[in-house]
Amino acid sequence: MVTGNFRDFFVVIATSAATLIGLLFVAMSVSKGRAQAHPQVIREFRAAASLLAFTNAFTVALFGLVPGNNIGYPAAIVGIIGVLFTAAGVRTTLSLPSQQQHRRPQLSLVIALLLVFGFQIVNGFQLIINSHHGGALATIGDVLIASLLIGIGRAWELVGDWDTGIVSSIGRLIGHQPQPPGAVERQGSEETETAQMPSRSRDQLE
């Protein structure tokens, strides 16, 4: 069980995560049925990543407040679950050969999740070995904050269907409007149809 200033901190983390989980369900219901620029598999992975990020912070903080609990156990267990989820998301993304332009935005999300869950697992095991390791506990606190921020970014992306990555954000600040992901495919199909029009006309004349 965390004590002292850490206890108040984890109370705030658990409360914030619970609130954000409720708002995420509202966001998912609002965005449902709207025209989306990303494929359904990508949207589902990002929504699940947001939910997992919030649930991670909520679960670890809540178990850490239970008297007699060692916060290292929930941190390590949920971290392993997060790594497995991320691996499944990578496999699903790579199974879409026709969606090459959607893989790069996924890379930043995958890296962020792996970093969060990786640090969480390492420091969780350190607390399992030594429950009084203050440095590991502080690191887990920082990791949980990062987890909440990742979840907020994915939830905002889910509502607005925007890419919230650093590159796209800088592009918007300098006035560059990114082309919708579906526009590339539509442009390619239009160019193919245009190239085929002369041959079709010759066939009709013959």
C-alpha positions as CSV (number, residue, x, y, z in Angstrom):
1,M,0.0,0.0,0.0
2,V,1.3,3.5,-0.9
3,T,1.5,6.0,1.9
4,G,2.3,9.6,2.5
5,N,2.2,12.0,-0.5
6,F,2.1,9.1,-2.9
7,R,-1.2,8.0,-1.5
8,D,-2.8,11.4,-2.3
9,F,-1.2,11.3,-5.7
10,F,-2.6,7.8,-6.6
11,V,-6.0,8.9,-5.4
12,V,-5.9,11.7,-7.9
13,I,-4.7,9.3,-10.6
14,A,-7.5,6.8,-9.9
15,T,-10.2,9.6,-9.9
16,S,-8.9,11.1,-13.1
17,A,-8.8,7.8,-14.8
18,A,-12.3,6.8,-13.8
19,T,-13.6,10.2,-15.1
20,L,-11.8,9.8,-18.4
21,I,-13.1,6.3,-18.9
22,G,-16.6,7.6,-18.6
23,L,-15.9,10.4,-21.0
24,L,-14.3,7.9,-23.4
25,F,-17.5,5.9,-23.7
26,V,-19.4,9.2,-24.4
27,A,-16.8,10.0,-27.1
28,M,-17.2,6.6,-28.7
29,S,-21.0,6.9,-28.8
30,V,-20.7,10.4,-30.3
31,S,-18.3,9.3,-33.0
32,K,-20.2,6.1,-33.8
33,G,-21.8,6.2,-37.3
34,R,-19.9,9.3,-38.4
35,A,-17.8,9.3,-41.6
36,Q,-14.3,8.3,-40.6
37,A,-11.1,8.8,-42.5
38,H,-9.3,5.8,-41.1
39,P,-10.1,2.1,-41.6
40,Q,-12.3,0.5,-39.0
41,V,-9.5,-1.8,-37.8
42,I,-7.3,1.3,-37.1
43,R,-10.1,3.1,-35.3
44,E,-10.9,0.1,-33.2
45,F,-7.2,-0.3,-32.2
46,R,-6.9,3.4,-31.2
47,A,-10.2,3.2,-29.2
48,A,-9.0,0.1,-27.4
49,A,-5.6,1.7,-26.8
50,S,-7.2,4.7,-25.2
51,L,-9.4,2.5,-23.0
52,L,-6.4,0.4,-22.0
53,A,-4.3,3.5,-21.2
54,F,-7.1,4.8,-18.9
55,T,-7.7,1.4,-17.4
56,N,-4.0,0.9,-16.8
57,A,-3.7,4.0,-14.6
58,F,-7.0,3.3,-12.9
59,T,-6.2,-0.3,-12.0
60,V,-2.6,0.2,-10.8
61,A,-3.6,3.3,-8.7
62,L,-6.6,1.6,-7.2
63,F,-4.8,-1.6,-6.3
64,G,-2.0,0.4,-4.8
65,L,-4.4,2.0,-2.4
66,V,-5.6,-1.3,-0.9
67,P,-4.0,-1.9,2.5
68,G,-1.4,-4.6,2.4
69,N,-1.0,-4.6,-1.4
70,N,2.3,-4.3,-3.2
71,I,1.7,-2.0,-6.1
72,G,4.5,-3.8,-8.0
73,Y,2.2,-6.7,-8.7
74,P,-0.6,-4.9,-10.5
75,A,1.9,-2.7,-12.3
76,A,3.8,-5.7,-13.7
77,I,0.7,-7.7,-14.5
78,V,-1.2,-4.9,-16.3
79,G,2.1,-3.9,-18.0
80,I,2.4,-7.4,-19.5
81,I,-1.2,-7.3,-20.6
82,G,-0.5,-4.0,-22.3
83,V,2.6,-5.4,-24.2
84,L,0.5,-8.3,-25.4
85,F,-2.3,-5.9,-26.5
86,T,0.3,-3.8,-28.4
87,A,1.7,-6.8,-30.1
88,A,-1.7,-7.9,-31.2
89,G,-2.4,-4.4,-32.6
90,V,0.9,-4.5,-34.6
91,R,0.0,-7.8,-36.0
92,T,-3.5,-6.6,-37.0
93,T,-2.1,-3.4,-38.6
94,L,0.5,-5.4,-40.6
95,S,-2.3,-7.7,-41.9
96,L,-3.6,-4.8,-44.0
97,P,-1.3,-4.7,-47.0
98,S,-3.6,-2.2,-48.8
99,Q,-3.4,0.4,-46.0
100,Q,0.3,1.4,-46.2
101,Q,-0.4,5.1,-45.6
102,H,-2.1,4.2,-42.2
103,R,0.8,2.3,-40.7
104,R,3.1,5.3,-40.0
105,P,0.7,7.1,-37.6
106,Q,0.3,3.8,-35.8
107,L,4.0,3.5,-35.2
108,S,4.1,6.5,-32.8
109,L,1.2,5.0,-30.8
110,V,2.9,1.5,-30.7
111,I,6.2,3.0,-29.5
112,A,4.5,5.1,-26.8
113,L,2.6,2.1,-25.5
114,L,5.7,-0.1,-25.5
115,L,7.7,2.5,-23.6
116,V,4.9,3.0,-21.0
117,F,4.3,-0.7,-20.4
118,G,8.0,-1.5,-20.5
119,F,9.0,1.0,-17.8
120,Q,5.9,-0.1,-15.8
121,I,7.0,-3.8,-15.9
122,V,10.6,-3.1,-15.0
123,N,9.7,-0.8,-12.0
124,G,6.9,-3.2,-11.0
125,F,9.3,-6.0,-10.6
126,Q,11.7,-3.7,-8.7
127,L,8.9,-3.0,-6.2
128,I,8.0,-6.7,-6.0
129,I,11.6,-7.4,-4.9
130,N,11.8,-4.3,-2.7
131,S,8.5,-2.7,-1.8
132,H,10.3,0.3,-0.3
133,H,12.0,1.3,-3.5
134,G,11.0,5.0,-3.7
135,G,12.6,5.6,-7.1
136,A,10.6,2.8,-8.7
137,L,7.4,4.0,-7.1
138,A,8.0,7.6,-8.4
139,T,8.7,6.2,-11.9
140,I,5.5,4.2,-11.9
141,G,3.7,7.5,-11.0
142,D,5.3,9.2,-14.0
143,V,4.3,6.3,-16.2
144,L,0.7,6.4,-15.1
145,I,0.6,10.1,-16.0
146,A,2.0,9.3,-19.4
147,S,-0.6,6.6,-19.8
148,L,-3.4,9.1,-19.1
149,L,-1.9,11.5,-21.7
150,I,-1.7,8.8,-24.3
151,G,-5.4,7.9,-23.6
152,I,-6.4,11.5,-23.9
153,G,-4.6,11.9,-27.2
154,R,-6.2,8.8,-28.7
155,A,-9.7,9.8,-27.4
156,W,-9.4,13.2,-29.0
157,E,-8.3,11.6,-32.2
158,L,-11.3,9.3,-32.0
159,V,-13.8,12.2,-31.6
160,G,-12.3,14.6,-34.2
161,D,-10.8,11.9,-36.5
162,W,-7.6,13.9,-36.5
163,D,-4.0,12.8,-36.4
164,T,-2.6,14.3,-33.1
165,G,1.0,13.3,-33.8
166,I,3.8,15.9,-33.4
167,V,4.5,16.0,-37.2
168,S,0.8,16.6,-38.2
169,S,0.4,19.1,-35.3
170,I,3.4,21.2,-36.5
171,G,2.0,20.9,-40.1
172,R,-1.3,22.4,-39.0
173,L,0.5,25.2,-37.1
174,I,2.4,26.3,-40.2
175,G,-0.8,26.2,-42.3
176,H,-0.4,22.8,-44.0
177,Q,-3.7,20.9,-44.2
178,P,-3.0,17.2,-44.3
179,Q,-4.7,15.2,-47.0
180,P,-7.3,12.8,-45.7
181,P,-6.1,9.2,-45.7
182,G,-8.8,8.2,-48.1
183,A,-7.9,10.9,-50.6
184,V,-4.7,9.1,-51.6
185,E,-6.7,6.0,-52.6
186,R,-9.4,8.0,-54.4
187,Q,-6.8,10.0,-56.3
188,G,-5.0,6.8,-57.4
189,S,-8.2,5.3,-58.6
190,E,-9.2,8.5,-60.4
191,E,-5.8,8.6,-62.2
192,T,-6.2,4.9,-63.2
193,E,-9.7,5.6,-64.7
194,T,-8.3,8.7,-66.5
195,A,-5.5,6.7,-68.0
196,Q,-8.0,4.0,-69.2
197,M,-10.4,6.5,-70.8
198,P,-8.5,6.8,-74.2
199,S,-8.2,3.1,-74.6
200,R,-11.9,2.7,-73.9
201,S,-12.7,5.4,-76.4
202,R,-10.6,3.6,-79.1
203,D,-12.4,0.4,-78.3
204,Q,-15.8,2.1,-78.8
205,L,-14.7,3.6,-82.2
206,E,-13.5,0.2,-83.4
